[in-house]
Structures are given as C-alpha cells and as structure tokens.
Amino acid sequence: MIYLDSAIIEEAQAAVKMGWIKGITTNPTLLKKSLLSPEETLTQLTAISPGELYYQLCATDFDSMVAEAKQAVSIIGEKIVLKIPATDLGFRVTAYLSSEITCSVTAIYSPAQAEIAKEAGAKYAIAYVNRATRLLGDGLALVREMANILQGSNTEILAASIKSPQEAADTLQAGAHHLTVPMTILQQMTTHELSTKTVDEFKANGIGISY
C-alpha cells in the first residue's frame, strides 16, 4: 500500500482524490508544519483518510507515552496506528500497548531492531530508506535484511524517506510491503515522459467514441 506522508490538510484532500492512497502518516516534524493545532490537524486528517492514520508519540517516559497513546486514540479512533521510536523504552511501550492498539516501530536502522519490533507485537516496522543510505551506506540493504528477518511473520515493512520514484520501486523490490511518500513523490510516481509522449501520439492519430 502507498500512504501520503504529510500533515497538511490540503495535501491530504488532494491525495485522497487520486483514489489509490490507502492512508496518511504523520510525525512531529510534519505536524509542526500544519497551521492548525496537532489535535485539530489529527481530527481533520481522520475524517479525510480512507484508512490508517499514523501518529508518533512524543513523550519521553513510559507512563507519559501510554497516556499520550490513549489520548491519540480518543482523537483518531480505530484508524490509528501509533508510531513508537525504536529505543529500549519504545520497545517496552510497544509490547505494553500492541495487544490493544495497532503499533508501528519507527526509525529502525538494523535488522535486529526489526526482530524486536516483531517480538513486541508491532504491525509495522518502519525504515527510513534514503536516510539509512546516507547514514549507513545502503538503505536498500537494510530493507532486504529486515525482509529476511520478518519473512513469515505478521510484522510488515513500511518504508519512509523515499526521495524519487526509482527509489520507491527499488524499495518495494527489496522487500518493503508499503511506502509512505510526500505529495511531490506521489505526483512524480504517476508520470513518465514516455507515457506522456505516447498518449499525445494517441490523441494526434486516434479516434474515440462520441459522448
């Protein structure tokens, strides 16, 4: 599945009109770009999103993260997927919450972390592909290693930090199950100069039915 990675209401509305976006992912940086409060932004995104809406926990201790998670559920409801950082604390929170709230573990940079996400009950393990390439040397290799670790399990790979249509395709071929991309990449993925040229040729040389 392909998700929109944005907290901008207008972008969400435009993406959903495309007809094939399955949900929306957010993070603290994206929510900060919204002109609305986080609560109002999430309320509106919940109404817009055709499927899952991801919210990342910002609290920094166990009890506060659990409380924040429950507050997020009260806003988003059954569409929610919690994004929980891949830290020792984050894995403990995931294990605590995953039986009652759909959880993802975000910012995974090693296959070992993907294994812990699986054991903690996360539905999704999130890899930042382009960022991993910059920091580790090969983000696609990370996705392949995660796919091998998670094969046959109920935990799926959601790939983020995708910077081009080619990187999106390569990431899926490496084993990612889902992608989340910004609006600009969504638009780029739908077009190719040869497709446009071919369609223009059809228009110039062909004929269709009357309507």
Secondary structure, 3 states (H helix, E strand, C coil): CEEEECCCHHHHHHHHHCCCCCEEECCHHHHHHCCCCHHHHHHHHHHHCCCCEEEECCCCCHHHHHHHHHHHHHHHHHHEEEEEECCHHHHHHHHHHCCCCCEEEEEECCHHHHHHHHHCCCCEEEEEHHHHHHHHCCHHHHHHHHHHHHCCCCCEEEEECCCCHHHHHHHHHHCCCEEEECHHHHHHHCCCHHHHHHHHHHHHHCCCCCC
